[in-house]
Amino acid sequence: MMVVRVNLANQPYDICVGQGILPQLGGLVESLQLGRRVGIVTHPALCEAHGYAASIVGSLSRVGHEVIVVTVPPGEESKSLAQAERLWRELARGGLDRASTILALGGGVVGDLAGFVAATLFRGIRFVTAPTTLLAQVDSSVGGKTGLNLPEGKNLVGAFHQPSLVVADVLTLKTLADREFRSGLAEVVKHAMIADAALFGVLEREAERVLGRDADVLEAIIAKNCAIKARVVEQDEREAGLRAVLNFGHTVGHAVEAALGYGVVTHGEAVAQRLEALLRRFGLITTNYPSPELLEKYILRDKKMRDGVLQFVLTLGVGSVSLAPVSDWTDLWEALHGLQA
Amino acid sequence: MMVVRVNLANQPYDICVGQGILPQLGGLVESLQLGRRVGIVTHPALCEAHGYAASIVGSLSRVGHEVIVVTVPPGEESKSLAQAERLWRELARGGLDRASTILALGGGVVGDLAGFVAATLFRGIRFVTAPTTLLAQVDSSVGGKTGLNLPEGKNLVGAFHQPSLVVADVLTLKTLADREFRSGLAEVVKHAMIADAALFGVLEREAERVLGRDADVLEAIIAKNCAIKARVVEQDEREAGLRAVLNFGHTVGHAVEAALGYGVVTHGEAVAQRLEALLRRFGLITTNYPSPELLEKYILRDKKMRDGVLQFVLTLGVGSVSLAPVSDWTDLWEALHGLQA
């Protein structure tokens, strides 16, 4: 097991990356002195087919916790106010109080939703997350961002709420659908692009073992990715400046997702499409895009907009990026129209 | 105008208490360097009968802000998810972004609701509050608590989100309904009871001028109350310990409110009833209470419960209190049954 320490000023916490560590969760949380009651938020499949929930419930019960399990349907549609309301009410009725903890078991959807519910139930209770997708392990489980979608846009409602512990078990990736796994790889490539040329080289050399989901290679790569993101988040917890480099590719990516409808492309595919857009201008890739007009509409609604200015993340080469404020959109609209040419 | 500084570690802010200061709001916010856009959340009556909203819009516009106004119906029912959803969506469609500010103009309901929306829109934007009731001026506008009600209980969903500025104009109290004004006085008495015997003496001596809503007396008393609460909040922003003294009377008070139905008694009346309960045991007051069984149910659901323990605030005499953890409820249930005797 590898442990990445995230040194936040108010609440430092650990990310544990390992193989077969979910059944040891009771031992991992013991030093945190969590309250008696734990509410697990997960998907039905993680209770049934995979049995992860039962193994965690057993492990927590053995160290004295009372555990309730609440499930939400899979898919981005679950990041809704309706699901948040269900969770707030069921967890309150289930006896959670201010000393209790919410544990998210699942991918980014469960993490974002359960994290927001933890940030706001009783004005904020503790949160532990056990991400089971590659994307959630390398990205959404690090940094404390939580959120829900509105019809007006993605993650428009949310809070920063740091977890007390992250437990990433790479064995959960064995059964992940191929498309989901590749989505996670898009974020891995992004982290290498913005911060770590050596990791980029490793990915190139070890591509076959990565795609074959070799547990040792994945454990090392995931821990490395968590460390890259942790170092950025430590310097800028609330996204006042530097943290924006993590948005590399996301402004246009989110607009593509919103324009096509959430769930039609995965988050990772949308990010990757930003890279593809560039490659396509070099004549290397063809793909279908929403109309430039539709993309413009969603980009102008981006929640990262501050007084009409958006920070774009520009690559300076593999492993290095810079931030550029954009308020004159002419070049971008031209580039978007170029995508259709 | 009197200014009370709240010295919080991460975000110090000022509470301005004065007479006729709402029309000067543009000048008061100038040093805060708020973003261009401001969304005002208020009640229809404060736009129409009193014209406060228009005077603030004018004042903010003169210093370069673009302002939109969204109204919510009066009453505790507005502290709902449905109203929060309406505000998130209308403010997002109205062009607010991460640099924008939400300004609450109204009583505790508007402050708690708009504060929660500010805490969670775009993962948290700036918040300014202009409380227009005595209760909001001395209590809910200080300390950063925001929240919504669920059918399961009051303020079960919420966040700590400190304002950037509080502007309390005592002239707004002139038109306050008598019952609302007295509700605020219950909190004023509570602050004196827990922390300031001298203030208690002032209230006894100046009772007539207080009830006559003398602006000079109110300005001084409100500033004093804000200072009392600010000193407590500074020492314990997240209610880990000391801040619980502010809950004096609230555990039973909230249970009375929940059992009778929100809005049947005002918040202040519910707090005052805790004092009354004691007086009644001395044979001094008679009043009607919900059944002890119903009160027990709501007390056991109190969101301040931690692992089955509730901190009760006990008075040691005027101006002084202590905290006592309660997990054996026998005495309390006996006392509640005594109320009906």
Interface residues (C-beta under 8 A of the other chain):
Chain A: G35 R36 R37 L81 E85 W88 R89 A92 R93 D97 R98 A99 F116 A119 T120 L121 F122 R123 G124 K145 T146 G147 L150 P151 E152 G153 N155 L156 V157 G158 A159 F160 R238 E239 R301 K303 K304 M305 R306 D307 G308
Chain B: G35 R36 R37 L81 E85 W88 R89 A92 R93 D97 R98 A99 F116 A119 T120 L121 F122 R123 G124 K145 T146 G147 L150 P151 E152 G153 N155 L156 V157 G158 A159 F160 R238 R301 K303 K304 M305 R306 D307 G308
